[in-house]
């Protein structure tokens, strides 16, 4: 997501015990299937999938999300010429794969005054069998859009809609919406940057602000694993900052279980540019320049980690251990320590940024000091085990209890090795060496604060960007990249 409109934004003791129906829309799926249900959405960026050729190009995403317990994709659309073609493909694929979808209008591109067009777009897909219905209404959301006329959209839609946009507390028409999405899934300083001393707005602060504003209406709580973006002056949308991420994915899922909101939205499936994707690199998409920090940086393990949390959330349980189907070890870390100096070759040090961007940071990303030089591990175990982590020349051993637990160890330059044992026996499936070393050199010559996420048991194949996802890799680089260096 290229621009933000900022919203205000503990471990629960997991035990070791271990609204009117749509009368005018015939031939639709049951309108009461989601009445009162807790649902998980995942934000899907349509702006980078204009190269998809058929519904089949969406099937992998639909099946992977469905199997993890995600109920619907929020299809973020701008005003691109290919939007209808891709929406048709996505809706058809969702119907073919027992998934639901809904439109999330991106009001960085749509504008107040286009409410008639927004309503017409809703009507265009309202009868599709893959359209998500909630309380018998067509579900619709947005990114931003505080200034829009909600009643005009409802009138133009021609049917009852469950409208849950990304309005900010104190802004937008909260009286005439059914719910609202909070986009800020990252602790911040209140001004769209990382927290600083005396200026910190936590994600849970945002939860409180939205619930106060909604007064009992449906809340779509955000959850995101990471945030790092590093577009230099080689593009017009230069931006360069991070939010503190580290163990955010794990800690936020625990908050979600305590909060138990009606809806949860994962941010995001495929926003590679801001490094908070949980979908595969190989998912067909075009390159907007993000390949510089995304190549060879899979995040699939984060979806694996989420699966028992999603099941627990839907069951209104605070014990995700009950929903562990397969023991796993998930780990992640940045590819370099944060003090590695890349100024000489970094793309943000070159040229002049677009003046409209404002407050552009050169070199090391704004907020870099909020990140820890650590390797983060989440164990998903049915029985306790000993975990040994060797990060470069640093070694640490600890006991991991049953359930889903986090740990972190100091990051060391070199190979990253993990060994899980019970008694005198190594658990081979949960032991191994990461495909990516931590280095003290600059990958592609740039500062890369994205996360490498690995899983044990390891995936059967290496997840790679496809050719369309690599087209801008060399643009602006002073160092020749080694494509698909992980094999």
Secondary structure, DSSP 8 states (H G I E B T S, - for coil): ---------------S------TT--S-S-TTTTTT--EEEEEEEGGG-TT--STHHHHHHHHHHHHHT--EEEEEE-S-TTHHHHHHHHHHHHHHTT-EEEEEEETTTS-TT-HHHHHHHHHHHTTSTTB-EETTEEEEEEES-TTS-HHHHHHHH-S-EEEEE---TTSS-GGG-SEEE----S-B-SSSS--BTTB-B-HHHHHHHHHHHHTTSEEEEEE-S--EEEE-TTSTT-EEEE---TTHHHHHHHHHHHH--SEEEES-SS-GGGT---S-TTS----SSTHHHHTT---HHHHHHHHHHHHHHHTT-S-GGGG--S-EEEEEE-SB-TT---TTT-GGGSS---TTT-S---SS-BTGGGS-SEEEEEEEESS-EEEEEEETTEEEEEEE-SEEEEEEEE--SB-EEEEEEETTEE-GGG-EE-SS-BBSS-GGGS-----EEEEES--SS-----GGGGTTTTTT-SS---TTTT-
